[in-house]
Amino acid sequence: MGPKFATLPLVFLIFVCFCVDFRIVSGTEPTVPWYENLPAVAMDYKVHIDPGKEDCYFQYVNPGATFYVSFQVVRGGDGMAGFAVRNPNGEIVHPYQWKANSEYQDQSATGGYYSVCIDNQFSKFAGKLVNIYITVVRYDLWEQYTKDVEELNMNMENFTTTIMNAERNINLMLQFQHHTRGREAWDMNLLSANNTYVVRWSLIQIIVIAGTMIIQVYFVRKLFDLGGRKGGYSKTGI
């Protein structure tokens, strides 16, 4: 009984030390989102903006990184919306413009959270479906990689330059793909709207033509019935 209960204080002491160490470590570690330290981040969103509303979205950009954002109205109303970008200091670097699509790029961005706002306040009844594409590319990480390679006495300058050019080309291709997908979605919605319009008016015209034919047949038969009755009355009078 003695040795069995003698281990309890030791176990309790170890548990208390573990809890204190966990609280110290968890309290000193910074809470940084996992994507903020990546060399490149690309995001593609489709958001619905209610009529008369404005929605803002925030994206963290590392100091010196290349920040790019574009938007395109896929469907809804007149197919246009307001688009604005504010830097971390709250300054409007891309003023509001009522357009179908727009883009903004900052090649030496100020560190912090950029805000991207979509404004639909001029449309009081129609909501908008908007496609937003955001990229954050840190080319300084490639330079840091080059310095690390030079410290290892490895001449990889051409290889590193090729990688950086490939990264830029990939980023341009992703932007082009985003515009292509947005244009494809816009065309598909336009075709669907035109198809619905044509089918609706075709049905209405068919109904109108059929109704007109029925009315014409009815009145023609009525005319013959009236003519027959008048003829019968005249014979009787003779």
C-alpha positions as CSV (number, residue, x, y, z in Angstrom):
1,M,0.0,0.0,0.0
2,G,2.9,2.4,0.8
3,P,4.8,2.2,-2.5
4,K,1.5,2.3,-4.6
5,F,0.4,5.5,-3.0
6,A,3.9,7.0,-2.9
7,T,3.8,7.2,-6.7
8,L,0.7,9.4,-6.7
9,P,2.5,12.7,-5.6
10,L,5.2,12.1,-8.3
11,V,2.6,11.6,-11.0
12,F,0.7,14.7,-9.8
13,L,3.9,16.8,-9.8
14,I,4.8,15.7,-13.4
15,F,1.2,16.6,-14.5
16,V,1.4,20.1,-13.0
17,C,4.8,20.7,-14.6
18,F,3.5,19.6,-18.0
19,C,0.5,21.9,-17.6
20,V,2.6,24.9,-16.6
21,D,5.1,24.3,-19.5
22,F,2.2,24.0,-22.0
23,R,0.7,27.3,-20.8
24,I,4.0,29.1,-21.1
25,V,4.8,27.7,-24.6
26,S,1.2,28.3,-25.9
27,G,1.2,31.8,-24.4
28,T,4.5,32.9,-26.1
29,E,3.9,31.4,-29.6
30,P,2.5,34.0,-32.0
31,T,-0.8,33.2,-33.7
32,V,0.1,33.5,-37.4
33,P,-2.2,32.0,-40.1
34,W,-0.4,29.1,-41.9
35,Y,-0.6,30.7,-45.4
36,E,1.1,34.0,-44.4
37,N,4.6,32.5,-44.7
38,L,4.1,30.8,-48.0
39,P,6.0,32.1,-51.0
40,A,2.8,32.3,-53.1
41,V,-0.9,32.2,-52.3
42,A,-3.7,32.1,-55.0
43,M,-7.4,32.2,-54.1
44,D,-10.5,32.2,-56.3
45,Y,-13.9,33.0,-54.8
46,K,-17.4,33.3,-56.1
47,V,-19.5,35.5,-53.8
48,H,-23.1,36.8,-53.9
49,I,-23.6,40.5,-53.1
50,D,-27.2,41.3,-52.0
51,P,-28.9,44.3,-53.6
52,G,-28.0,47.6,-51.9
53,K,-25.1,46.0,-49.9
54,E,-21.4,46.3,-49.8
55,D,-19.1,43.4,-48.8
56,C,-15.4,43.7,-48.0
57,Y,-12.8,40.9,-47.8
58,F,-9.3,41.1,-46.2
59,Q,-6.1,39.5,-47.4
60,Y,-2.8,39.6,-45.6
61,V,0.2,40.7,-47.8
62,N,3.8,40.4,-46.7
63,P,6.0,43.5,-47.0
64,G,7.5,43.7,-50.5
65,A,5.3,41.0,-51.9
66,T,3.4,41.3,-55.2
67,F,-0.3,41.7,-54.5
68,Y,-2.9,41.2,-57.3
69,V,-6.6,41.2,-57.2
70,S,-9.3,41.2,-59.9
71,F,-13.1,40.9,-59.9
72,Q,-15.7,40.1,-62.6
73,V,-19.5,40.2,-62.3
74,V,-20.7,36.8,-63.5
75,R,-24.4,37.5,-63.5
76,G,-27.1,39.7,-62.0
77,G,-28.8,43.0,-62.8
78,D,-26.9,45.2,-65.3
79,G,-23.8,43.0,-64.9
80,M,-21.7,45.7,-63.2
81,A,-20.7,46.5,-59.6
82,G,-18.3,48.8,-57.7
83,F,-14.8,47.7,-56.9
84,A,-12.3,49.3,-54.5
85,V,-9.0,48.3,-52.8
86,R,-7.6,49.8,-49.6
87,N,-4.1,49.4,-48.4
88,P,-3.2,48.5,-44.7
89,N,-3.2,52.3,-43.9
90,G,-6.8,52.6,-45.0
91,E,-6.0,54.6,-48.1
92,I,-8.0,53.9,-51.2
93,V,-5.4,52.7,-53.8
94,H,-8.0,51.6,-56.3
95,P,-11.1,54.0,-56.3
96,Y,-14.6,52.8,-56.8
97,Q,-15.7,52.3,-60.4
98,W,-19.0,50.9,-61.6
99,K,-17.7,48.3,-64.1
100,A,-18.2,44.7,-65.2
101,N,-14.6,43.8,-64.3
102,S,-11.5,45.4,-62.9
103,E,-8.1,44.6,-61.5
104,Y,-5.4,46.0,-59.3
105,Q,-1.7,45.1,-58.8
106,D,0.9,46.3,-56.3
107,Q,4.4,45.0,-57.0
108,S,5.9,46.3,-53.8
109,A,3.0,46.0,-51.3
110,T,3.0,47.5,-47.9
111,G,2.8,44.8,-45.2
112,G,-0.5,44.3,-43.6
113,Y,-4.1,43.5,-44.5
114,Y,-5.5,44.8,-47.7
115,S,-9.3,45.2,-48.0
116,V,-11.1,44.4,-51.2
117,C,-14.7,45.8,-51.3
118,I,-17.5,44.9,-53.7
119,D,-20.2,47.6,-53.8
120,N,-23.8,46.8,-55.0
121,Q,-25.5,49.9,-53.5
122,F,-26.6,51.3,-56.9
123,S,-28.6,48.1,-57.6
124,K,-31.7,48.2,-55.3
125,F,-33.4,45.0,-56.5
126,A,-30.9,42.7,-58.2
127,G,-28.2,40.7,-56.4
128,K,-24.8,40.1,-58.1
129,L,-22.7,36.9,-58.4
130,V,-19.0,38.1,-58.4
131,N,-15.8,36.2,-59.1
132,I,-12.8,37.4,-57.1
133,Y,-9.3,36.3,-57.7
134,I,-6.4,37.1,-55.3
135,T,-2.7,36.3,-55.5
136,V,0.2,37.1,-53.1
137,V,3.7,36.3,-54.5
138,R,6.8,36.8,-52.5
139,Y,9.8,36.9,-54.9
140,D,12.1,37.9,-52.0
141,L,12.0,34.2,-50.9
142,W,13.7,33.2,-54.1
143,E,16.5,35.8,-53.4
144,Q,16.9,34.3,-50.0
145,Y,17.1,30.9,-51.6
146,T,19.9,32.2,-53.9
147,K,21.8,33.5,-50.9
148,D,21.5,30.2,-49.1
149,V,22.8,28.4,-52.2
150,E,25.8,30.9,-52.5
151,E,26.7,30.2,-48.8
152,L,26.9,26.5,-49.8
153,N,29.4,27.4,-52.6
154,M,27.0,26.3,-55.3
155,N,26.7,28.3,-58.4
156,M,23.0,27.9,-59.1
157,E,22.3,31.4,-60.4
158,N,21.0,30.3,-63.7
159,F,18.8,27.6,-62.1
160,T,17.4,30.1,-59.6
161,T,16.7,32.7,-62.4
162,T,14.9,30.0,-64.4
163,I,12.8,29.1,-61.3
164,M,11.9,32.7,-60.7
165,N,10.9,33.2,-64.4
166,A,8.8,30.1,-64.2
167,E,7.1,31.3,-61.1
168,R,6.2,34.6,-62.8
169,N,5.0,32.8,-65.9
170,I,2.9,30.5,-63.8
171,N,1.4,33.4,-62.0
172,L,0.5,35.1,-65.3
173,M,-1.0,31.9,-66.6
174,L,-3.1,31.6,-63.4
175,Q,-4.4,35.1,-63.9
176,F,-5.2,34.4,-67.6
177,Q,-7.0,31.2,-66.6
178,H,-9.0,33.2,-64.0
179,H,-10.1,35.7,-66.7
180,T,-10.9,32.9,-69.1
181,R,-13.1,31.1,-66.5
182,G,-14.8,34.3,-65.6
183,R,-15.5,35.0,-69.2
184,E,-16.8,31.5,-69.8
185,A,-19.1,31.7,-66.8
186,W,-20.4,35.1,-68.1
187,D,-21.0,33.7,-71.6
188,M,-22.8,30.6,-70.2
189,N,-25.1,32.8,-68.1
190,L,-25.8,35.0,-71.1
191,L,-26.6,32.0,-73.2
192,S,-28.9,30.6,-70.5
193,A,-30.7,33.9,-70.2
194,N,-31.1,34.2,-74.0
195,N,-32.4,30.7,-74.2
196,T,-35.0,31.3,-71.4
197,Y,-36.0,34.6,-73.1
198,V,-36.5,32.9,-76.5
199,V,-38.4,29.9,-75.1
200,R,-40.7,32.1,-73.0
201,W,-41.6,34.4,-75.8
202,S,-42.0,31.5,-78.2
203,L,-44.5,29.9,-75.9
204,I,-46.3,33.2,-75.5
205,Q,-46.5,33.7,-79.2
206,I,-47.8,30.1,-79.7
207,I,-50.5,30.7,-77.2
208,V,-51.5,34.0,-78.8
209,I,-51.6,32.5,-82.3
210,A,-53.6,29.5,-81.1
211,G,-56.0,31.8,-79.2
212,T,-56.4,34.0,-82.3
213,M,-57.2,31.0,-84.5
214,I,-59.8,29.7,-82.1
215,I,-61.5,33.1,-81.9
216,Q,-61.5,33.4,-85.7
217,V,-63.0,30.0,-86.1
218,Y,-65.6,30.8,-83.5
219,F,-66.7,34.0,-85.1
220,V,-66.7,32.6,-88.6
221,R,-69.0,29.8,-87.5
222,K,-71.1,32.3,-85.7
223,L,-71.4,34.3,-88.9
224,F,-72.5,31.3,-90.9
225,D,-75.1,30.4,-88.2
226,L,-76.5,33.9,-88.3
227,G,-76.6,33.8,-92.1
228,G,-78.5,30.5,-92.1
229,R,-81.0,31.7,-89.6
230,K,-81.7,34.9,-91.7
231,G,-82.2,32.8,-94.9
232,G,-84.7,30.5,-93.2
233,Y,-86.7,33.4,-91.9
234,S,-86.9,34.9,-95.4
235,K,-88.2,31.6,-97.0
236,T,-90.9,31.4,-94.3
237,G,-92.0,34.9,-95.1
238,I,-92.3,34.1,-98.8
